[in-house]
């Protein structure tokens, strides 16, 4: 049985979670700042 989920646009309040998960990517790029995150489309 699959679990339904919804997708919504990210908000600035999502940045802390985004920043934590970004580290899991293991890339050498710096984590985007909250200001940068707010402008990502």
PQR file with spaces between the fields and no chain letter, atoms N, CA, C, O and H, PARSE charges and radii, in Angstrom:
ATOM       1  N    UNK     1       0.839   -1.167    0.000 -0.4000 1.5000
ATOM       2  CA   UNK     1       0.000    0.000    0.000 -0.0000 2.0000
ATOM       3  C    UNK     1       0.891    1.239    0.000  0.5500 1.7000
ATOM       4  O    UNK     1       1.815    1.345    0.806 -0.5500 1.4000
ATOM       5  N    UNK     2       0.617    2.152   -0.886 -0.4000 1.5000
ATOM       6  CA   UNK     2       1.423    3.370   -0.960 -0.0000 2.0000
ATOM       7  C    UNK     2       0.851    4.444   -0.030  0.5500 1.7000
ATOM       8  O    UNK     2      -0.350    4.500    0.231 -0.5500 1.4000
ATOM       9  H    UNK     2      -0.134    2.066   -1.541  0.4000 1.0000
ATOM      10  N    UNK     3       1.738    5.268    0.444 -0.4000 1.5000
ATOM      11  CA   UNK     3       1.345    6.368    1.320 -0.0000 2.0000
ATOM      12  C    UNK     3       1.194    7.625    0.490  0.5500 1.7000
ATOM      13  O    UNK     3       2.145    8.040   -0.172 -0.5500 1.4000
ATOM      14  H    UNK     3       2.714    5.222    0.232  0.4000 1.0000
ATOM      15  N    UNK     4       0.013    8.245    0.508 -0.4000 1.5000
ATOM      16  CA   UNK     4      -0.154    9.478   -0.265 -0.0000 2.0000
ATOM      17  C    UNK     4       0.647   10.614    0.379  0.5500 1.7000
ATOM      18  O    UNK     4       0.840   10.645    1.594 -0.5500 1.4000
ATOM      19  H    UNK     4      -0.759    7.907    1.046  0.4000 1.0000
ATOM      20  N    UNK     5       1.091   11.514   -0.431 -0.4000 1.5000
ATOM      21  CA   UNK     5       1.810   12.680    0.064 -0.0000 2.0000
ATOM      22  C    UNK     5       1.464   13.863   -0.809  0.5500 1.7000
ATOM      23  O    UNK     5       0.965   13.702   -1.923 -0.5500 1.4000
ATOM      24  H    UNK     5       0.935   11.489   -1.419  0.4000 1.0000
ATOM      25  N    UNK     6       1.726   15.029   -0.313 -0.4000 1.5000
ATOM      26  CA   UNK     6       1.487   16.242   -1.082 -0.0000 2.0000
ATOM      27  C    UNK     6       2.799   16.989   -1.243  0.5500 1.7000
ATOM      28  O    UNK     6       3.715   16.862   -0.430 -0.5500 1.4000
ATOM      29  H    UNK     6       2.132   15.160    0.592  0.4000 1.0000
ATOM      30  N    UNK     7       2.863   17.747   -2.279 -0.4000 1.5000
ATOM      31  CA   UNK     7       4.039   18.562   -2.563 -0.0000 2.0000
ATOM      32  C    UNK     7       3.598   20.012   -2.525  0.5500 1.7000
ATOM      33  O    UNK     7       2.537   20.370   -3.037 -0.5500 1.4000
ATOM      34  H    UNK     7       2.118   17.850   -2.939  0.4000 1.0000
ATOM      35  N    UNK     8       4.429   20.841   -1.910 -0.4000 1.5000
ATOM      36  CA   UNK     8       4.126   22.265   -1.841 -0.0000 2.0000
ATOM      37  C    UNK     8       5.407   23.036   -2.081  0.5500 1.7000
ATOM      38  O    UNK     8       6.498   22.492   -1.910 -0.5500 1.4000
ATOM      39  H    UNK     8       5.290   20.551   -1.494  0.4000 1.0000
ATOM      40  N    UNK     9       5.293   24.281   -2.471 -0.4000 1.5000
ATOM      41  CA   UNK     9       6.501   25.097   -2.617 -0.0000 2.0000
ATOM      42  C    UNK     9       7.197   25.246   -1.258  0.5500 1.7000
ATOM      43  O    UNK     9       6.544   25.319   -0.217 -0.5500 1.4000
ATOM      44  H    UNK     9       4.407   24.723   -2.610  0.4000 1.0000
ATOM      45  N    UNK    10       8.486   25.287   -1.289 -0.4000 1.5000
ATOM      46  CA   UNK    10       9.255   25.481   -0.052 -0.0000 2.0000
ATOM      47  C    UNK    10       9.080   26.908    0.443  0.5500 1.7000
ATOM      48  O    UNK    10       8.830   27.834   -0.329 -0.5500 1.4000
ATOM      49  H    UNK    10       9.016   25.227   -2.135  0.4000 1.0000
ATOM      50  N    UNK    11       9.217   27.054    1.739 -0.4000 1.5000
ATOM      51  CA   UNK    11       9.178   28.376    2.350 -0.0000 2.0000
ATOM      52  C    UNK    11      10.488   28.605    3.094  0.5500 1.7000
ATOM      53  O    UNK    11      11.271   27.674    3.283 -0.5500 1.4000
ATOM      54  H    UNK    11       9.420   26.302    2.366  0.4000 1.0000
ATOM      55  N    UNK    12      10.717   29.813    3.503 -0.4000 1.5000
ATOM      56  CA   UNK    12      11.935   30.126    4.240 -0.0000 2.0000
ATOM      57  C    UNK    12      12.023   29.315    5.535  0.5500 1.7000
ATOM      58  O    UNK    12      13.119   29.021    6.013 -0.5500 1.4000
ATOM      59  H    UNK    12      10.080   30.569    3.349  0.4000 1.0000
ATOM      60  N    UNK    13      10.888   28.961    6.091 -0.4000 1.5000
ATOM      61  CA   UNK    13      10.868   28.139    7.310 -0.0000 2.0000
ATOM      62  C    UNK    13      11.424   26.740    7.062  0.5500 1.7000
ATOM      63  O    UNK    13      11.791   26.050    8.014 -0.5500 1.4000
ATOM      64  H    UNK    13       9.997   29.200    5.702  0.4000 1.0000
ATOM      65  N    UNK    14      11.493   26.311    5.808 -0.4000 1.5000
ATOM      66  CA   UNK    14      12.025   24.987    5.454 -0.0000 2.0000
ATOM      67  C    UNK    14      13.549   24.971    5.372  0.5500 1.7000
ATOM      68  O    UNK    14      14.142   23.898    5.263 -0.5500 1.4000
ATOM      69  H    UNK    14      11.195   26.871    5.035  0.4000 1.0000
ATOM      70  N    UNK    15      14.190   26.124    5.421 -0.4000 1.5000
ATOM      71  CA   UNK    15      15.636   26.183    5.215 -0.0000 2.0000
ATOM      72  C    UNK    15      16.432   25.322    6.187  0.5500 1.7000
ATOM      73  O    UNK    15      17.353   24.636    5.744 -0.5500 1.4000
ATOM      74  H    UNK    15      13.708   26.996    5.510  0.4000 1.0000
ATOM      75  N    UNK    16      16.134   25.316    7.488 -0.4000 1.5000
ATOM      76  CA   UNK    16      16.943   24.472    8.387 -0.0000 2.0000
ATOM      77  C    UNK    16      16.933   22.993    8.007  0.5500 1.7000
ATOM      78  O    UNK    16      17.962   22.322    8.089 -0.5500 1.4000
ATOM      79  H    UNK    16      15.386   25.873    7.847  0.4000 1.0000
ATOM      80  N    UNK    17      15.792   22.493    7.600 -0.4000 1.5000
ATOM      81  CA   UNK    17      15.711   21.091    7.175 -0.0000 2.0000
ATOM      82  C    UNK    17      16.461   20.909    5.866  0.5500 1.7000
ATOM      83  O    UNK    17      17.211   19.947    5.705 -0.5500 1.4000
ATOM      84  H    UNK    17      14.956   23.038    7.534  0.4000 1.0000
ATOM      85  N    UNK    18      16.262   21.824    4.935 -0.4000 1.5000
ATOM      86  CA   UNK    18      16.978   21.771    3.664 -0.0000 2.0000
ATOM      87  C    UNK    18      18.487   21.754    3.891  0.5500 1.7000
ATOM      88  O    UNK    18      19.207   20.961    3.285 -0.5500 1.4000
ATOM      89  H    UNK    18      15.652   22.606    5.065  0.4000 1.0000
ATOM      90  N    UNK    19      18.956   22.637    4.769 -0.4000 1.5000
ATOM      91  CA   UNK    19      20.400   22.740    5.020 -0.0000 2.0000
ATOM      92  C    UNK    19      20.943   21.428    5.586  0.5500 1.7000
ATOM      93  O    UNK    19      22.034   20.998    5.213 -0.5500 1.4000
ATOM      94  H    UNK    19      18.372   23.282    5.261  0.4000 1.0000
ATOM      95  N    UNK    20      20.199   20.799    6.474 -0.4000 1.5000
ATOM      96  CA   UNK    20      20.636   19.521    7.054 -0.0000 2.0000
ATOM      97  C    UNK    20      20.683   18.426    5.992  0.5500 1.7000
ATOM      98  O    UNK    20      21.646   17.663    5.921 -0.5500 1.4000
ATOM      99  H    UNK    20      19.312   21.148    6.777  0.4000 1.0000
ATOM     100  N    UNK    21      19.650   18.354    5.178 -0.4000 1.5000
ATOM     101  CA   UNK    21      19.606   17.318    4.138 -0.0000 2.0000
ATOM     102  C    UNK    21      20.609   17.584    3.022  0.5500 1.7000
ATOM     103  O    UNK    21      21.109   16.645    2.402 -0.5500 1.4000
ATOM     104  H    UNK    21      18.868   18.974    5.235  0.4000 1.0000
ATOM     105  N    UNK    22      20.907   18.851    2.764 -0.4000 1.5000
ATOM     106  CA   UNK    22      21.887   19.196    1.731 -0.0000 2.0000
ATOM     107  C    UNK    22      23.233   18.555    2.039  0.5500 1.7000
ATOM     108  O    UNK    22      23.924   18.088    1.134 -0.5500 1.4000
ATOM     109  H    UNK    22      20.502   19.613    3.269  0.4000 1.0000
ATOM     110  N    UNK    23      23.603   18.532    3.313 -0.4000 1.5000
ATOM     111  CA   UNK    23      24.876   17.920    3.713 -0.0000 2.0000
ATOM     112  C    UNK    23      24.921   16.439    3.360  0.5500 1.7000
ATOM     113  O    UNK    23      25.989   15.894    3.082 -0.5500 1.4000
ATOM     114  H    UNK    23      23.042   18.911    4.048  0.4000 1.0000
ATOM     115  N    UNK    24      23.770   15.796    3.370 -0.4000 1.5000
ATOM     116  CA   UNK    24      23.697   14.366    3.058 -0.0000 2.0000
ATOM     117  C    UNK    24      24.026   14.079    1.590  0.5500 1.7000
ATOM     118  O    UNK    24      24.346   12.943    1.241 -0.5500 1.4000
ATOM     119  H    UNK    24      22.902   16.238    3.596  0.4000 1.0000
ATOM     120  N    UNK    25      23.952   15.085    0.739 -0.4000 1.5000
ATOM     121  CA   UNK    25      24.291   14.887   -0.670 -0.0000 2.0000
ATOM     122  C    UNK    25      25.773   14.572   -0.855  0.5500 1.7000
ATOM     123  O    UNK    25      26.164   13.931   -1.830 -0.5500 1.4000
ATOM     124  H    UNK    25      23.693   16.008    1.022  0.4000 1.0000
ATOM     125  N    UNK    26      26.583   15.025    0.084 -0.4000 1.5000
ATOM     126  CA   UNK    26      28.016   14.749    0.009 -0.0000 2.0000
ATOM     127  C    UNK    26      28.741   15.524   -1.075  0.5500 1.7000
ATOM     128  O    UNK    26      29.813   15.111   -1.520 -0.5500 1.4000
ATOM     129  H    UNK    26      26.265   15.545    0.876  0.4000 1.0000
ATOM     130  N    UNK    27      28.178   16.629   -1.502 -0.4000 1.5000
ATOM     131  CA   UNK    27      28.841   17.461   -2.509 -0.0000 2.0000
ATOM     132  C    UNK    27      29.750   18.455   -1.806  0.5500 1.7000
ATOM     133  O    UNK    27      29.603   18.708   -0.610 -0.5500 1.4000
ATOM     134  H    UNK    27      27.308   16.964   -1.141  0.4000 1.0000
ATOM     135  N    UNK    28      30.674   19.006   -2.542 -0.4000 1.5000
ATOM     136  CA   UNK    28      31.618   19.950   -1.961 -0.0000 2.0000
ATOM     137  C    UNK    28      31.143   21.395   -2.069  0.5500 1.7000
ATOM     138  O    UNK    28      31.854   22.314   -1.663 -0.5500 1.4000
ATOM     139  H    UNK    28      30.794   18.800   -3.514  0.4000 1.0000
ATOM     140  N    UNK    29      29.949   21.598   -2.612 -0.4000 1.5000
ATOM     141  CA   UNK    29      29.396   22.945   -2.712 -0.0000 2.0000
ATOM     142  C    UNK    29      28.988   23.429   -1.323  0.5500 1.7000
ATOM     143  O    UNK    29      28.559   22.628   -0.492 -0.5500 1.4000
ATOM     144  H    UNK    29      29.372   20.851   -2.942  0.4000 1.0000
ATOM     145  N    UNK    30      29.116   24.714   -1.067 -0.4000 1.5000
ATOM     146  CA   UNK    30      28.657   25.226    0.233 -0.0000 2.0000
ATOM     147  C    UNK    30      27.131   25.149    0.315  0.5500 1.7000
ATOM     148  O    UNK    30      26.437   25.262   -0.695 -0.5500 1.4000
ATOM     149  H    UNK    30      29.464   25.364   -1.742  0.4000 1.0000
ATOM     150  N    UNK    31      26.631   24.959    1.510 -0.4000 1.5000
ATOM     151  CA   UNK    31      25.181   24.942    1.712 -0.0000 2.0000
ATOM     152  C    UNK    31      24.630   26.326    1.412  0.5500 1.7000
ATOM     153  O    UNK    31      25.136   27.316    1.941 -0.5500 1.4000
ATOM     154  H    UNK    31      27.195   24.867    2.331  0.4000 1.0000
ATOM     155  N    UNK    32      23.607   26.416    0.578 -0.4000 1.5000
ATOM     156  CA   UNK    32      23.021   27.728    0.298 -0.0000 2.0000
ATOM     157  C    UNK    32      22.525   28.403    1.580  0.5500 1.7000
ATOM     158  O    UNK    32      21.960   27.754    2.460 -0.5500 1.4000
ATOM     159  H    UNK    32      23.195   25.612    0.148  0.4000 1.0000
ATOM     160  N    UNK    33      22.744   29.693    1.663 -0.4000 1.5000
ATOM     161  CA   UNK    33      22.261   30.459    2.807 -0.0000 2.0000
ATOM     162  C    UNK    33      20.738   30.553    2.740  0.5500 1.7000
ATOM     163  O    UNK    33      20.130   30.206    1.728 -0.5500 1.4000
ATOM     164  H    UNK    33      23.203   30.220    0.948  0.4000 1.0000
ATOM     165  N    UNK    34      20.140   31.016    3.812 -0.4000 1.5000
ATOM     166  CA   UNK    34      18.687   31.192    3.816 -0.0000 2.0000
ATOM     167  C    UNK    34      18.268   32.186    2.727  0.5500 1.7000
ATOM     168  O    UNK    34      17.236   32.002    2.081 -0.5500 1.4000
ATOM     169  H    UNK    34      20.635   31.297    4.634  0.4000 1.0000
ATOM     170  N    UNK    35      19.069   33.238    2.525 -0.4000 1.5000
ATOM     171  CA   UNK    35      18.751   34.199    1.460 -0.0000 2.0000
ATOM     172  C    UNK    35      18.807   33.549    0.091  0.5500 1.7000
ATOM     173  O    UNK    35      17.944   33.789   -0.753 -0.5500 1.4000
ATOM     174  H    UNK    35      19.907   33.388    3.050  0.4000 1.0000
ATOM     175  N    UNK    36      19.824   32.723   -0.130 -0.4000 1.5000
ATOM     176  CA   UNK    36      19.927   32.017   -1.410 -0.0000 2.0000
ATOM     177  C    UNK    36      18.765   31.034   -1.577  0.5500 1.7000
ATOM     178  O    UNK    36      18.183   30.921   -2.656 -0.5500 1.4000
ATOM     179  H    UNK    36      20.525   32.528    0.556  0.4000 1.0000
ATOM     180  N    UNK    37      18.441   30.336   -0.507 -0.4000 1.5000
ATOM     181  CA   UNK    37      17.354   29.372   -0.533 -0.0000 2.0000
ATOM     182  C    UNK    37      16.041   30.043   -0.918  0.5500 1.7000
ATOM     183  O    UNK    37      15.231   29.472   -1.647 -0.5500 1.4000
ATOM     184  H    UNK    37      18.914   30.428    0.370  0.4000 1.0000
ATOM     185  N    UNK    38      15.841   31.248   -0.426 -0.4000 1.5000
ATOM     186  CA   UNK    38      14.596   31.974   -0.709 -0.0000 2.0000
ATOM     187  C    UNK    38      14.455   32.313   -2.185  0.5500 1.7000
ATOM     188  O    UNK    38      13.344   32.542   -2.664 -0.5500 1.4000
ATOM     189  H    UNK    38      16.500   31.712    0.167  0.4000 1.0000
ATOM     190  N    UNK    39      15.566   32.349   -2.911 -0.4000 1.5000
ATOM     191  CA   UNK    39      15.503   32.721   -4.332 -0.0000 2.0000
ATOM     192  C    UNK    39      15.609   31.530   -5.278  0.5500 1.7000
ATOM     193  O    UNK    39      15.504   31.704   -6.492 -0.5500 1.4000
ATOM     194  H    UNK    39      16.469   32.164   -2.523  0.4000 1.0000
ATOM     195  N    UNK    40      15.815   30.323   -4.749 -0.4000 1.5000
ATOM     196  CA   UNK    40      15.891   29.123   -5.597 -0.0000 2.0000
ATOM     197  C    UNK    40      14.510   28.840   -6.170  0.5500 1.7000
ATOM     198  O    UNK    40      13.508   28.848   -5.455 -0.5500 1.4000
ATOM     199  H    UNK    40      15.900   30.181   -3.763  0.4000 1.0000
ATOM     200  N    UNK    41      14.479   28.596   -7.446 -0.4000 1.5000
ATOM     201  CA   UNK    41      13.188   28.270   -8.098 -0.0000 2.0000
ATOM     202  C    UNK    41      13.241   26.893   -8.653  0.5500 1.7000
ATOM     203  O    UNK    41      12.264   26.426   -9.239 -0.5500 1.4000
ATOM     204  H    UNK    41      15.293   28.590   -8.027  0.4000 1.0000
